[in-house]
Amino acid sequence: MTLLTVVNGFGGHAIALGIAGVGSAIGTGIAAMGAMGLWKQSIKDKKKLPALALAMVGMPLSQVIYGMIFMNSLIGANLNPDSYMNQMVFALFVGIAIAASAIMQGRAGAAACSNLAVDDKQGAGMYIAAMGVIETVALLAMVFGMGAIPSA
């Protein structure tokens, strides 16, 4: 006797969310290391700890949300189970693009913290703007990925 099971709406979509989450974890970790170096220098110099560094640490977190939005869109398309392998590969590459954005955003955040250690009065807006440009990569990967999902 053979049992057949039909699963609708799942083709490994969590791959995009999982990889985006890994990227966010790495990105926030890198930025946190930069922030801690800045705070250490501030303590040594008996200066106020720059709160902007905490914003740098938190910026790579948004990529997890983009991975979740993409995952939910792919699930919502309820595509044919025959395409599950293609969906997993698709989710993999969208997740990698989102994760790369988070990692690079964390690196930029760490560099910004290093610059803040030199002068915490200048450059803050430019650092945030540069990190916003990096954020755009994740947004575009998510949006273009969602646009490429075939309608069921």
ABEGO torsion letter per residue (X at the ends): XBBBBBBBGBAGAAAAAAAAAAAAAAAAAAAAAAAAAAAAAAAAAGBBBBAAAAAAAAAAAAAAAAAAAAAAAAAAAGBBAAAAAAAAAAAAAAAAAAAAAAAAAAAAAAAAAAAAAABAABGAAAAAAAAAAAAAAAAAAAAAAAAABBBX
